[in-house]
């Protein structure tokens, strides 16, 4: 995931399924105070499977309370 924007109210990250930077990334924008997703764009890679979005959103919910947000974040699961 890559941090693209943040302020006191919202955080936005891009994410790349399979770390594939050749495709257009997905994007998630989340409100900080209630961790609600207010905007999202899934990737072409996710036409039939949105697990990448789910995992990226889950990681964001763990990050939005931090004062110093990481510029990049690797998300993996097994």
C-alpha distances in whole Angstrom, upper triangle without the diagonal:
4,7,9,12,14,17,20,19,16,12,10,6,5,4,7,9,11,9,11,11,14,14,13,9,9,9,10,12,14,17,17,21,21,17,18,16,18,16,14,14,13,13,16,15,16,19,21,18,15,14,11,11,13,10,7,10,12,9,9,13,13,12,13,17,16,18,15,12,9,8,5,5,6,7,11,14,17
4,6,9,12,15,18,18,15,11,9,5,5,6,9,12,14,11,13,11,15,14,13,10,10,9,10,12,14,17,17,21,21,18,19,16,18,16,14,14,15,15,18,17,18,21,23,21,18,17,14,13,16,14,10,12,14,12,11,15,15,12,13,17,15,16,14,10,8,6,5,7,9,11,14,18,21
4,6,8,11,14,15,11,8,6,4,7,9,12,15,17,15,16,15,18,17,15,12,12,10,10,10,12,14,14,18,19,16,17,15,16,15,14,15,16,17,20,20,20,24,25,23,20,20,16,15,17,15,12,13,15,12,10,13,14,11,11,14,13,13,11,8,7,5,6,8,12,13,17,20,24
4,7,11,14,14,11,8,6,5,7,10,13,17,19,16,17,15,18,17,14,12,12,9,10,10,12,14,15,19,20,17,17,15,15,14,13,14,16,16,20,20,21,23,26,24,21,21,18,16,18,18,14,15,17,15,13,16,17,14,13,16,16,16,14,11,11,8,9,12,15,16,20,23,27
4,7,11,11,8,6,5,7,10,13,16,20,22,20,21,19,21,20,17,15,14,11,10,9,10,12,12,16,17,15,16,14,14,13,14,15,17,19,22,23,23,26,28,26,23,23,20,18,20,19,15,15,18,16,13,15,17,13,12,15,14,14,13,10,11,10,12,14,17,19,22,25,29
4,7,8,6,4,6,9,12,15,19,22,24,22,24,22,25,23,20,18,17,13,12,9,9,10,9,13,15,13,14,14,13,14,15,17,19,21,25,26,25,28,30,28,24,24,21,19,20,20,16,15,17,15,12,14,15,12,9,12,11,11,10,9,11,10,13,15,18,19,23,26,29
4,5,6,7,9,12,16,19,23,25,28,26,27,26,28,27,24,21,20,16,14,11,11,10,9,12,14,14,15,15,14,15,17,20,23,25,28,29,28,31,33,31,27,27,24,22,23,22,19,18,19,18,14,15,16,13,10,12,12,10,11,10,14,14,16,18,22,23,26,29,32
4,6,8,12,15,18,21,25,28,30,28,30,29,31,30,27,24,22,19,16,13,11,9,7,9,12,13,14,15,15,17,19,22,25,27,31,31,30,33,34,32,28,28,26,23,23,23,20,18,20,18,15,15,16,13,10,10,11,9,12,11,15,16,19,20,23,24,28,30,33
4,7,11,14,17,20,24,26,29,28,29,28,31,29,26,23,21,17,14,10,9,6,5,7,10,10,11,12,11,14,16,19,22,25,29,29,28,30,32,30,26,26,24,21,21,22,19,16,18,18,14,14,15,13,10,11,12,12,14,13,16,17,19,20,23,23,27,29,32
4,7,10,14,16,20,23,26,24,26,24,27,25,22,19,17,13,10,7,6,4,5,8,10,9,10,9,9,11,13,16,19,21,25,26,24,26,28,26,22,23,21,18,18,19,16,13,15,15,11,12,14,12,8,11,12,12,14,12,14,15,17,17,20,20,24,26,29
4,7,10,13,17,19,22,21,22,21,24,22,19,16,14,11,8,6,5,7,7,11,12,9,11,10,10,11,12,14,17,19,23,23,22,25,26,24,20,20,18,15,16,16,13,11,13,12,8,10,12,9,7,10,11,11,12,9,11,11,13,14,17,17,21,23,26
4,7,10,14,16,19,18,19,18,20,18,15,12,11,7,6,4,6,9,10,14,14,12,12,10,10,9,9,11,13,15,19,20,19,22,24,21,18,18,16,13,15,15,11,10,13,12,9,11,13,11,10,13,14,14,14,11,12,11,12,13,15,16,19,21,25
4,7,10,13,16,14,15,14,17,15,13,10,8,6,6,7,9,12,13,16,17,13,14,11,12,11,10,11,12,13,17,17,17,20,22,19,16,16,13,11,13,12,9,9,12,10,8,11,13,11,11,14,14,15,14,11,10,9,9,9,12,12,16,18,22
4,7,10,13,11,12,11,13,12,9,6,5,4,6,9,12,15,16,20,20,16,16,13,14,12,10,9,10,10,14,14,14,17,19,17,14,15,11,10,13,12,9,10,13,12,11,14,16,14,14,18,18,19,17,14,13,11,9,10,12,12,15,18,21
4,7,9,8,9,9,12,10,9,5,5,6,8,11,14,17,18,22,21,17,17,14,16,14,11,10,9,9,12,11,12,15,17,15,12,12,8,8,11,10,7,10,12,11,11,14,15,14,15,19,19,21,19,15,13,12,10,9,9,9,12,15,18
4,6,5,6,6,9,8,8,5,6,9,12,15,17,21,22,25,25,21,21,18,19,17,13,12,10,8,11,9,11,14,16,14,12,12,8,9,13,11,9,13,15,14,14,17,18,18,19,23,22,24,22,18,16,14,11,11,10,10,11,14,17
4,5,6,8,10,9,10,8,8,11,13,17,19,23,24,27,26,22,22,19,21,18,15,13,10,8,10,7,8,12,13,11,10,9,6,9,11,10,9,13,15,14,15,18,19,19,21,24,24,26,25,21,19,17,14,13,11,10,10,12,14
4,5,9,11,10,12,11,12,15,17,20,22,26,26,30,29,25,25,22,24,22,18,16,14,11,12,9,11,14,15,13,12,11,9,12,14,12,12,16,17,16,17,20,21,21,23,26,26,28,26,22,20,18,15,13,10,10,9,11,13
4,6,9,9,11,10,11,14,16,19,21,25,25,29,28,24,25,22,24,21,18,16,14,12,14,11,13,17,18,16,15,14,10,13,15,13,12,16,17,15,17,20,20,19,22,25,24,26,23,20,17,15,12,11,9,9,10,13,15
4,5,6,9,8,11,14,17,20,23,27,27,31,30,26,26,23,25,22,18,16,14,11,12,10,13,15,17,16,15,15,12,14,17,16,14,18,20,18,19,23,23,22,24,28,27,29,26,23,20,18,15,14,12,13,13,16,18
4,5,7,7,11,13,16,19,22,26,27,31,30,27,26,23,24,21,18,16,14,11,12,12,14,17,19,18,17,18,14,16,19,18,16,19,21,19,20,23,24,22,24,27,26,28,25,22,19,16,14,14,13,15,16,19,21
4,7,9,12,15,19,22,25,28,30,33,33,29,29,25,26,23,19,16,15,11,11,11,14,17,19,19,18,19,16,17,21,20,18,21,24,22,23,26,27,26,27,31,30,31,29,25,23,20,17,18,17,18,19,21,23
4,6,9,12,16,19,22,26,28,31,30,27,26,22,23,19,16,13,11,8,8,8,11,13,16,16,15,17,14,15,18,18,16,19,22,21,21,24,26,25,26,29,29,30,28,25,22,20,18,18,17,17,18,21,23
4,7,9,13,16,20,23,25,28,28,24,23,20,20,16,13,10,9,6,8,9,11,13,16,16,15,17,14,14,17,18,15,17,21,20,19,23,24,23,23,27,27,28,26,23,21,18,17,18,17,18,19,22,24
4,6,10,13,16,20,22,25,24,21,20,17,17,14,11,8,8,6,9,9,11,13,16,15,13,14,11,11,14,14,12,14,17,16,16,19,20,19,20,24,23,25,23,19,18,15,14,14,14,14,16,19,22
4,7,10,13,17,19,22,21,18,17,13,14,11,7,5,5,5,9,9,9,12,14,13,11,12,9,8,11,12,9,11,14,14,13,16,18,18,18,22,22,24,22,19,18,16,14,14,14,14,16,18,21
4,7,10,14,16,19,18,15,14,11,11,8,5,5,7,8,12,13,12,15,17,16,13,14,11,9,12,12,9,10,13,13,11,14,17,15,15,19,19,21,20,16,16,14,13,14,15,14,17,19,22
4,6,10,12,15,15,11,10,7,8,6,4,7,8,11,15,15,14,16,18,16,13,14,11,8,10,11,8,7,11,11,9,11,14,13,12,16,17,19,18,15,15,14,14,14,15,14,17,19,22
4,7,10,13,12,10,9,6,6,5,6,9,12,15,18,19,18,20,22,20,16,17,15,12,13,14,11,9,12,13,9,11,14,12,11,14,16,17,17,14,15,15,15,15,17,17,20,22,25
4,6,9,9,6,5,4,6,7,9,12,14,17,21,22,20,22,23,21,17,18,16,13,13,14,11,9,11,11,8,8,12,11,8,11,13,15,16,13,15,16,16,16,18,17,20,22,25
4,6,6,5,5,6,7,10,12,16,18,21,25,25,23,25,27,24,21,21,20,16,16,17,15,12,13,14,10,10,13,12,8,10,13,14,16,14,17,17,19,18,21,20,23,25,28
4,6,5,8,9,10,13,15,18,20,23,27,27,25,28,29,26,23,22,21,18,17,17,15,12,13,13,10,8,11,9,6,7,10,11,13,12,15,16,18,17,20,20,23,24,28
4,6,8,11,12,15,18,21,23,26,30,30,28,30,31,29,25,24,23,20,19,20,18,15,15,16,13,10,12,12,8,8,12,13,16,15,18,20,21,21,23,23,26,27,30
4,5,9,11,14,16,20,22,25,28,29,26,28,28,26,22,22,22,18,17,18,17,13,13,15,12,9,12,12,10,10,14,16,18,17,19,21,22,21,23,22,25,25,28
4,6,9,12,13,17,18,21,25,25,23,25,25,23,19,19,18,15,14,14,13,9,10,11,8,6,9,10,7,9,12,15,17,14,17,18,19,18,20,18,21,22,25
4,6,9,11,15,16,20,23,24,21,23,23,21,18,18,17,14,13,15,13,10,11,13,10,9,12,13,11,13,16,18,20,17,19,20,21,20,21,20,22,23,26
4,6,7,11,13,16,20,20,18,19,21,19,15,16,15,11,11,13,11,8,11,12,10,9,13,13,11,14,17,19,20,17,19,19,19,18,20,18,21,21,25
4,7,11,13,17,20,21,19,20,22,21,17,18,17,14,14,16,14,11,14,16,13,13,16,16,14,16,19,20,21,19,20,20,21,20,22,21,24,25,28
4,7,10,14,17,18,16,18,20,18,15,17,16,12,14,16,13,11,15,16,13,14,18,17,15,18,20,22,22,19,20,19,20,19,21,20,23,24,27
4,7,10,13,15,13,14,16,15,12,14,12,9,11,13,11,10,13,15,12,14,17,17,16,19,21,23,23,19,20,19,18,18,19,18,20,21,24
4,7,10,12,10,12,14,14,11,13,12,9,12,14,12,12,15,16,15,17,20,19,19,22,24,25,25,21,21,19,18,18,19,18,20,21,24
4,7,8,6,8,11,10,8,10,9,7,10,12,11,11,15,16,15,17,20,20,20,24,25,27,26,22,21,20,18,18,18,16,18,19,21
4,5,5,7,11,10,9,11,9,9,12,14,12,14,17,17,17,20,22,22,22,26,26,28,27,23,22,20,18,18,17,16,17,19,21
4,5,6,9,10,10,13,11,12,15,16,16,17,20,21,21,23,26,25,26,30,30,32,31,27,26,24,21,21,20,19,19,20,22
4,6,8,8,9,11,9,11,14,14,14,16,19,19,20,23,24,24,25,29,30,32,30,26,25,23,20,19,18,16,16,17,19
4,5,5,5,8,8,8,11,12,13,14,16,18,18,21,23,23,24,28,28,31,30,26,25,24,21,20,18,16,16,16,18
4,6,7,11,11,11,14,16,16,17,19,21,22,23,26,26,27,31,32,34,33,29,28,27,25,23,22,20,20,20,21
4,7,9,11,12,13,15,17,18,19,21,22,24,26,27,28,31,32,35,34,31,29,29,26,24,23,20,19,19,19
4,6,8,9,10,12,13,14,16,18,19,20,22,24,25,28,29,32,31,28,26,26,23,21,19,16,16,15,16
4,5,5,6,9,10,11,12,15,16,17,19,20,21,24,26,29,28,24,23,23,21,19,17,14,14,14,16
4,5,5,6,8,10,10,12,14,15,17,19,20,23,24,27,27,23,22,22,19,17,15,12,11,10,12
4,5,5,6,9,10,11,12,14,16,17,18,21,22,25,24,20,19,19,16,13,12,9,9,10,12
4,6,5,6,8,10,10,12,15,15,16,20,21,23,23,19,18,18,16,14,13,11,12,13,15
4,6,5,6,9,10,11,13,15,16,19,20,23,23,19,19,19,17,15,14,11,12,11,14
4,5,5,6,9,10,11,13,15,17,18,22,21,17,16,17,15,12,11,7,8,8,11
4,5,5,6,9,10,11,12,15,16,19,18,15,14,14,12,9,9,7,9,11,14
4,5,5,6,9,10,10,14,15,18,18,15,15,16,14,12,13,10,13,13,17
4,5,5,7,9,11,13,15,18,18,15,15,17,15,12,12,10,12,12,15
4,5,5,7,9,11,12,15,15,12,11,13,12,9,9,7,10,11,15
4,5,5,6,9,10,13,13,10,10,12,11,9,11,10,13,15,18
4,6,6,8,10,13,14,12,13,15,15,13,14,13,15,16,20
4,6,7,8,12,13,11,11,14,14,11,13,12,14,15,19
4,6,6,9,9,7,8,11,11,10,12,12,15,17,21
4,6,8,9,7,10,12,13,12,15,15,19,20,24
4,7,9,8,12,14,16,15,18,18,21,22,26
4,5,6,9,12,14,13,16,17,20,22,26
4,6,10,12,15,15,19,20,23,25,29
4,6,9,12,13,16,18,22,24,28
4,6,9,10,13,15,19,21,25
4,5,7,10,13,16,19,23
4,7,10,13,17,20,24
4,7,10,13,17,20
4,6,10,13,17
4,7,10,13
4,7,11
4,7
4
